[in-house]
Amino acid sequence: MEFDRTGIILYTIKYQKCVEFYEEIIGLTKMFRTESLTCFEFGNSYLMVELDDEYDGTQNESERIKTCLRMNVPNVKKLADKLTEKNVDVDYQEHSWGVVAKFFDPDGNLCAFKDSENFEKQISDFRTD
């Protein structure tokens, strides 16, 4: 399987502090940002710091999903269907900002496919602002 890009998403409840840490302390360069996520260059990949909007403070902190391995691909639906055919439970989602398909590996790590076209558009739009 070939990927257009790969990345890691960090889901955080301390969003602004994490953005400042990776930008100001670590020195990563922003690729783009929205109100609740910031994407940084990360070697040949990307690091996305995203507000964990599913955490409401009542869950056990150790059970909270904190990372996601992201693979940008041209056709999310096609790959999601292939996983489903192999009995992998896939959460396919279409949003105004793009298409994702989330799934877990056998050890419970969150993984996701993301449509390359909309991701590249976010980068392009940010650079022309």
Secondary structure, DSSP 4 states (H G I P E B T S, - for coil): ---SEEEEEEEESSHHHHHHIIIIIS-PPEEEE-SSEEEEEETTEEEEEEE-TT--S-S-GGGS--EEEEEEES-HHHHHHHHHHTT---EEEEETTEEEEEEE-TTS-EEEEEEHHHHHHHHHHHHH-
